[in-house]
């Protein structure tokens, strides 16, 4: 009986370490400290968020910088804080680790704020048009915007 208990315990503990689809992505860069002036930006795509949790509202705008590179700007952005919240670009409006590219972790609460993040070059907006605000710890989408 003791051997069976030890065997079952080993299986349970081993499965706890298995890869979870909701695991955080990697260490993420913080938001840009100073928003880029609009004169230095060209709008590529934008959409309003549909909020599902934490009073999320606002819009997501993808800009191209005149100096090169792209940013994603969360504008008129409102959200109450939550644990392990990330901004992701996704192939669909639902979270799946295989279908998302992480941009950054979102920390704190925001009230009608503008928060900008550098957009990695490997994000293809034609294949990843959805901006997700996603809480990893509770597997909860706070909001989605389909940038077109």
Helices and strands as residue ranges (DSSP letters): H 2-16, G 38-40, E 41-48, E 50-51, E 57-65, E 70-79, E 85-90, G 97-99, E 100-106, E 110-119, E 130-135, E 140-146
